[in-house]
Amino acid sequence: MSDLIYLDNNATTRVAPEVRDAMQPYLADLYGNPSSAHTFGRKMRQAVEHARAQVADLLNAASPDEIVFTSCGSESDNWSIRGVLEAHPDKRHIVTTRVEHEAVRYLCENLERGAYEVTWLEVNEEGLLDPESVRAAIRPDTAVVSVMLANNETGVLFPIEEIGRIVRQTSSAVFHVDGVQAVGKIPIDVRLMNVDLFAISGHKFHAPKGVGALYVRDGVKLSSFMIGGGQEKGRRAGTESVPYIVALGAACEVAKTFDGHGTIRRLRDTLEDRILGTISNARLNGTSDRDRRLPNTSSISFEHVEGEAILAQLDEAGVCVSTGSACNAESHVSSAVLRAMNVPYSAAQGSIRFSLGRYNTAAEIEYTLDTLPGIINRLVEITGV
Amino acid sequence: MPYYPARVNEHFLNPRNAGEVNQPDAVGEAGSLVCGAVVRLSLAIDEGLQRVTQARFRATGCGFLIASASVLTETITDLAISRAASLPETAFTDWFDGLPEDRAHCAALCRDALHAALANYHRATLNEWTGDEALICTCFGVSENSIERAIHTGSLRSVDGVTNTNGAGGGCGSCRPLIEDILEDYWRTAAIQPDSGAR
């Protein structure tokens, strides 16, 4: 067992050795520009196009031409929404949910302060979204419907396939899906899901930070993200980051062939069951129906204890997790996601997210399960509730 | 690399005096609606010596809050209540070699709980004692007479001097102008009657 037990795989992941090996030559001898006409340049072009095909294959896109490389998930999300609005200046209405990642939520709050109107869809106490609420929200002037596939905090999955069908049947709005947290964890099929735009981020599934992609279904009107040298068919100018694009392609390949999802799920289930079964103030955030959650994520609240204090003590014990509560003088914002789910304040402030990955072992989960009860007991004792 | 600054981390991981004093002489609570933190102090006080003999805390909050409460209870144990009442705001930053700006409120919350506890103690004693002197410091229940006595005995010249002696003015601070008036009156009278005690 290594010194560090990394249970924060929804934040970022380790670069897979296969991915590192694939990108290495492009950080060394293969430094050409894919736009160059000489053989050396065309070799780079080939590498980029190979990666594009790998991404298209993982998402089951109809053609590699529907994949555009970006710098990260936030860029893909921002570009989607802004790009649709710019391409449809007559439409000023957006439909999204209260529990989106900040890259969508804060952007829409920002747009709402300007010339746009936003309908915020609610989730229930289990974090689930009723697809019929999308139907009710869509208007003739709706430009874009933006709904995430998997929630980053709770792992709750939204019924994208059904929502996609509703959007397509009832309107001409563009359907954007933030798929950042889902890729590499569950199978993705953008055609089956009736998706127009699908955002992904490399570092969430074992590529390095600094590379993402956007699936743009053929025929969807989206304005260019950057104007310049005409790269990415004029949709996103800027010299391609060849090593990182190659890495993203390799990560898609690795994800496609990865067969350890069952192990990750079993480790997560063990962790979740034993915490909920043995620690009396622990409660699960998000639906208990595990088919409607990512197989790697558990968001658990420890009532009457501060999440930061738990995180700090786990950190001391060498276990990396996240908390949904950010503590400072101006605000103690328990996460917007937990607030939207009506999690009581006394529980929301003590929320811890455990997110597992392919490199976690049973021994690491045992160690965490051995360590955690003592930490919670000590903090509960100090609280005295 | 600890999550919190080294000295905060040490108290956070090994908090001193967590719990409740058995049959406390004073309890005080403070909470923040903004960050959700709550801290509760319970004290045993020696009535004759006017000294804190035991201090315990309960805290719901981050490591800064727990560490601040821990170090506070350690500091005020065996301290005269007047000294405890007048602990300066900078005390916590001194103990921890500085606190991040956005966490200073955790320490302030502990100080508020201490003031609440001492006010609670004085109110309890005042209720038993039905004196008819004017009450100047309502936070710590200090009368005009005891302030004059303190000025006389200690030959005090400043409000801070009074606060350090009996706590008056160390709470909300609203009586500090009154204490200043009492000081002025005292020393004006002393100037007219030079052998009345001022040296």
Contacts between the chains, C-beta under 8 A, distances in Angstrom:
chain1	res1	chain2	res2	distance
A	304	B	60	5.9
A	305	B	60	7.2
A	306	B	36	7.8
A	306	B	37	7.5
A	306	B	60	6.5
A	306	B	61	5.2
A	306	B	62	5.2
A	306	B	65	7.9
A	308	B	62	4.6
A	308	B	63	6.8
A	309	B	12	7.5
A	309	B	61	7.3
A	309	B	62	5.7
A	309	B	63	5.6
A	309	B	66	6.8
A	311	B	3	7.2
A	312	B	2	7.9
A	312	B	3	3.8
A	312	B	4	6.2
A	312	B	9	7.7
A	312	B	12	6.8
A	312	B	62	7.9
A	312	B	63	5.2
A	313	B	13	7.2
A	315	B	2	7.9
A	315	B	3	4.8
A	316	B	2	6.8
A	316	B	3	6.9
A	316	B	9	7.8
A	316	B	13	6.4
A	327	B	35	6.1
A	327	B	61	7.9
A	327	B	62	4.9
A	328	B	35	7.4
A	328	B	102	4.3
A	328	B	103	7.5
A	329	B	34	7.2
A	329	B	35	7.1
A	329	B	101	7.6
A	329	B	102	4.3
A	329	B	103	7.0
A	329	B	104	7.2
A	329	B	105	4.9
A	330	B	34	7.3
A	330	B	102	7.2
A	331	B	34	6.5
A	331	B	35	7.5
A	332	B	32	7.9
A	332	B	34	6.3
A	332	B	35	3.7
A	332	B	36	4.9
A	332	B	37	7.8
A	334	B	36	7.9
A	345	B	36	6.6
A	349	B	36	5.2
A	381	B	18	6.5
A	381	B	19	7.9
A	382	B	15	6.1
A	382	B	18	4.8
A	382	B	57	8.0
A	382	B	58	6.7
A	382	B	59	5.6
A	382	B	60	8.0
A	382	B	66	6.0
A	383	B	58	6.3
A	383	B	59	6.8
A	383	B	60	4.5
A	384	B	19	7.3
A	384	B	20	7.0
A	384	B	40	7.5
A	384	B	58	3.9
A	385	B	60	7.5
